[in-house]
Amino acid sequence: MKLLATWKSVIVLAILCVFSPCRASEVEQVDGPNVRCMKLEDGSRAVFIRSPDSRTLTKKTFSKNGTLLMVTTYKMDANANPLGCKIRDGQNQELFKVSYGYHKVTGQLVEELMYDSRVRRLNPANGKELPVQKVVYLYDAEGKRSAPIVYNLLPGKTFEQVFGIKSSALETNPF
């Protein structure tokens, strides 16, 4: 019963976060460890909702006027690293699914593979699903991550035309 009450309060506080302004360029703690609101540079807002077991992180992006634009649901590992995510539009239509790959020894993020959920593309040679985008990260000797190296695998369009400027990776954990 207490878990149900916790989720109700998380949902109510997330709604309050959406309709109340966030402080510019700050992360505002809304409900202890489970909900955060962030105002983005363009005036839009992102609300992060974490499950009590920290295995799911949901990011809801809203326009300046409060319209839901996108929902990204991340499945996390025990170290709070995303294993995969699903990206939906404001009408809850699944657009993309993403898998994340980590270095076996260092545990650092080395690759993101993004697949189109609406059109399944298969490799004719082996029948495996082909990503529409691949993002690779390199690390220097001090462990600092490079800027992403992005491969757009859709013919005829640039990365920016298809996906915008940034990747789907979490730059920092909002918690």
C-alpha atoms as one frame of an Amber mdcrd trajectory, in Angstrom:
protein
   0.000   0.000   0.000   2.851   2.396   0.822   4.369   1.786  -2.639   1.081
   2.836  -4.266   1.010   6.015  -2.171   4.621   6.756  -3.152   3.817   6.423
  -6.862   0.737   8.631  -6.516   2.837  11.331  -4.880   5.534  10.984  -7.559
   2.934  11.441 -10.316   1.300  14.424  -8.586   4.662  16.092  -7.979   5.766
  15.426 -11.569   2.600  17.162 -12.795   3.267  20.068 -10.448   6.804  20.265
 -11.789   5.488  20.473 -15.344   3.153  23.336 -14.586   5.466  25.232 -12.260
   8.549  26.951 -13.628  11.956  25.426 -13.015  14.807  27.683 -12.032  16.883
  28.608 -15.060  19.933  26.395 -15.636  19.387  24.499 -12.388  18.201  21.070
 -11.430  15.417  21.450  -8.933  14.714  18.663  -6.480  10.966  18.123  -6.470
  10.313  14.822  -4.659  13.320  13.623  -2.801  15.301  11.179  -4.871  12.663
  10.232  -7.479  11.653  13.314  -9.508  13.749  16.138 -10.936  12.820  19.029
 -13.192  15.303  20.759 -15.483  14.798  23.844 -17.610  16.629  23.474 -20.911
  18.490  26.193 -22.822  15.692  26.661 -25.379  13.059  27.254 -22.666  11.635
  23.753 -22.828  11.536  21.569 -19.736  12.588  18.009 -18.920  11.104  16.023
 -16.058  13.057  12.965 -14.898  11.173  10.290 -12.955  13.136   7.433 -11.434
  11.555   4.199 -10.230  12.081   3.391  -6.534  14.446   0.524  -7.468  16.444
   2.853  -9.808  16.051   0.381 -12.706  13.884   2.690 -14.848  14.401   6.365
 -15.628  11.780   8.260 -17.623  12.547  11.607 -19.219   9.568  13.670 -20.376
  10.366  16.683 -22.531   7.848  19.534 -22.701   7.768  22.590 -24.953   7.881
  26.131 -23.548   4.074  26.140 -23.374   3.850  22.749 -21.588   3.040  20.446
 -24.515   4.487  16.960 -24.149   6.990  16.517 -26.983   8.861  13.334 -26.195
   9.099  10.532 -23.640  12.320   8.550 -23.290  12.287   5.520 -21.017  15.675
   4.154 -19.996  16.303   0.696 -18.523  19.249   0.989 -16.131  21.796  -1.490
 -14.781  22.833  -1.835 -11.127  25.379   1.001 -11.594  22.743   3.437 -12.937
  24.056   3.119 -16.508  21.457   2.953 -19.283  21.262  -0.438 -20.996  18.623
   0.604 -23.510  15.847   3.086 -24.071  12.688   3.618 -26.047  11.873   7.020
 -27.479   8.226   7.983 -27.995   6.648  11.133 -29.362   4.081  13.229 -27.484
   1.257  10.963 -28.708   3.010   7.876 -27.220   4.012   6.464 -30.627   7.310
   4.601 -30.349   9.846   6.159 -32.703  13.211   4.629 -31.791  14.847   2.081
 -29.542  18.451   2.441 -28.441  20.977  -0.004 -27.019  24.107   1.075 -25.165
  27.425  -0.793 -25.148  30.091  -0.564 -22.455  33.775  -1.476 -22.352  34.157
  -4.838 -20.568  37.067  -3.736 -18.364  36.507  -0.015 -17.700  32.697   0.014
 -17.844  32.783   3.214 -19.936  30.113   3.882 -22.563  31.643   3.150 -25.978
  28.663   2.776 -28.330  24.997   3.610 -28.878  22.936   1.868 -31.534  19.623
   3.482 -32.520  16.966   1.474 -34.341  13.841   2.777 -36.052  10.777   1.282
 -34.351   8.465   2.093 -37.248  10.483   0.580 -40.116  12.542  -2.521 -39.449
  15.680  -2.583 -41.592  17.393  -5.933 -42.019  20.861  -6.804 -43.223  20.283
  -9.009 -46.289  23.486 -10.967 -45.566  22.560 -12.198 -42.100  18.964 -11.077
 -41.395  19.946  -9.013 -38.338  18.297  -5.662 -37.701  20.334  -2.671 -38.869
  20.597   0.506 -36.812  19.772   3.863 -38.354  22.426   5.559 -36.261  25.607
   4.529 -34.480  27.361   6.741 -31.932  30.905   5.869 -30.845  32.840   7.353
 -27.931  36.610   7.310 -27.502  38.494   7.962 -24.264  41.875   9.557 -23.661
  44.514   8.229 -21.251  42.854  10.114 -18.371  39.463   8.540 -19.064  37.862
  11.686 -20.509  35.227  10.943 -23.133  35.542  12.409 -26.615  32.808  14.206
 -28.445  30.506  11.606 -29.994  31.416  10.214 -33.393  28.072   9.797 -35.133
  27.370   7.551 -38.089  24.044   8.204 -39.773  23.170   5.012 -41.595  20.143
   6.382 -43.446  20.999   7.259 -47.034  20.393  10.790 -48.257  20.048  12.679
 -44.958  22.444  14.178 -42.447  22.355  13.379 -38.724  20.968  16.825 -37.916
  18.143  16.464 -40.477  17.045  13.158 -39.007  17.713  13.352 -35.262  18.571
  16.938 -34.304  21.900  17.954 -32.802  22.378  15.790 -29.691  22.452  12.049
 -29.071  20.116  10.248 -26.687  22.845   9.430 -24.158  22.563  10.825 -20.673
  25.434  13.319 -20.329  25.156  13.203 -16.562  22.921  11.290 -14.225  20.278
  13.792 -13.031  20.290  12.121  -9.630
